Amino acid sequence: MAIVYSIPNQRDAETLAIRRVIRASNAEHIARRRALDEAERLAAMLRHVERAFTIVGSA
């Protein structure tokens, strides 16, 4: 069953609002992923530095 809109442009306004919510959600997901990638990169670098200090300390 089709939805009948009584207000002109209401359908377009609702479609636009939904698209904005989806875009915001996607942007939040991308930001979280970038932060996670950065944290993983820093953790890997820290492990590498710790390993180097262990090697130097045992030599």
C-alpha positions, 0 to 999 in steps of 0.5 A, spaced: 500 500 500 502 506 498 503 512 503 499 518 501 502 525 503 498 530 505 503 536 505 507 537 499 514 535 498 513 531 505 516 525 501 522 529 499 523 532 506 523 525 509 527 522 504 532 527 505 532 526 512 533 519 512 539 520 507 542 525 512 541 520 518 544 514 514 550 519 512 551 521 519 551 513 521 556 512 515 561 518 518 561 515 525 562 508 523 568 511 518 571 515 524 570 509 529 574 505 524 580 510 523 580 511 530 581 503 531 586 503 526 590 508 529 590 505 536 592 498 532 598 501 529 600 505 535 600 498 539 604 495 533 609 500 534 609 500 541 610 492 541 616 493 536 619 498 540 619 494 546 622 488 542 628 492 540 629 494 548 629 487 550 634 485 544 638 491 546 637 490 554 639 483 553 646 484 549 
